[in-house]
């Protein structure tokens, strides 16, 4: 069960802006697993909803001192490792290889692969990262494969871990059959109860502790990053620890499933590329509501399911051939044909994500192709499964109207491909909506402060809209020849390139907007930044 992302092409010029495992010994595992995930919340608000008295809170703080010191010391160690890697490869010019990346991410722990998964959203961005590391073309191809492997195939945890978690949850009658996949946080195993196969998603408690140390080190490193990125990165990483609580994920999954069932779940795949009429049925796996542990989620096993990520992997041509034969009853003679069909499926998935978010206010915050599974049935039937609901957002009625409108305005106002001047009426509407309706607090809610906020935001949009300046900066930074610069400029005329660029711009705009708001003392809801990030991950643009 692949829980990570497939990447979509994105623009070239924008990039200038922008573990050891637990032992298998059951006794040791029992000790490690005995602690609740809610103990490892770091900077995130405690999962416990009940109010505590002053004495209880004080005692809880005292008890957490050793752990806080431990996390801080481990964070210092991770920062030291990052500094060492930077000096080794950037200052001393030591050749960087894909094996280095794999080794470094494993040493740095859970937070850094999760961060890479969140920030790096397509193969073009991976290509650019490889260029910045001065890798050769052949090495970059290998480099891309390693990133896929790191994100899609995290180190397998021992079978004693799910066994211990199942026992503590009262599921002694479930037998662990095999490991399915490990994500950056959770791991999935096939388990059986009698003749019934199920999927058990587990999160070892030590994973949450390791994640907290990693996030602490990332926050330290933010001091060395551009100011406009700090707020956005903090808000992007805050939900990571919450993903360790599978009880919360179960609630999200139930809400998403209930909302999906209110929509039209079966759609036609309108394309002449398929040999017969094809239907898509959107689904969410059933879960076992009887299991109430916060580090265990039990759900149905998806027979013959493959992630969209796996199906679109260039290396999986044989898999595509087998799936096509099963679905349409014919041999696949042109691999590009089926990849085109998968592109159409992905477009339908994005349309459904958009409907759920905009009409019903239920946002899957991590809807990349690694979290979409396809089960291909005979006679052209495709079951499309949404999975991994650790990062979901529920919008209020007001936010359901405000947030999409802001995204539309942002996409238009910061469009570097627009020929016309920035629309002043739209810009005024954006400022008024942000300042008067969305902001939850102001350092000084005065006309003068609002005017300064407006001027700063206008300056940011002016920079983003200057396509020629961006191309010149990229050409200078990479020492491009005049021919290469001309090719880059020609790519910017491609409508598909422009549409993909707008998706990536949402992430960049969010960073700039967060910087301006912080500078003028305007606090926006954290759900707003997460909502923009969700658009970026899902590849959805609002025109």
Secondary structure, 3 states (H helix, E strand, C coil): CCCCCCCCCCCCHHHHCCCCCCCCCHHHHHHHHCCCHHHHCCCCCCCCCCCCCHHHHHHHHHHHHHHHHHHHHHHHHHHHHHHHHHHHHHHCCCCCCHHHHHHHHHHHCHHHHHHHHHHCCCHHHHHHHHHHCCCCHHHHHHHHHHHHHHHHCCCCCCHHHHHHHHHHCCCCCCEEEEEEEECCCCEEEEEEECCEEEEEEECCHHHHHHHHHHHHHHHHHHHHCCHHHHHHHHHHHHHHHHCCCHHHHHHHHHHHHHHHCCCCCEEECCCCCCCCCCEEEEEECCECCCCCCCCEEEEECCCCEEEHHHHHCCCCHHHHHHHHHHHHCCCCCCHHHHHHHHHHHHHHHHHHHHHHHHHHCEEECCCCHHHEEEEEECCCEEEEEECCCCCEEECCHHHHHHHHHHHHHHHHHCCCCCCCCCCHHHHHHHHHHHHHHHCCEECCCCHHHHHHHHHHHHHHHHHHHCHHHHHHHHHHHHCCCHHHHHHHHHHCCCHHHHHHHHHHHHHHHHHHHHHHHHHCCEECCHHHHHHHHHHHHHCCCCC
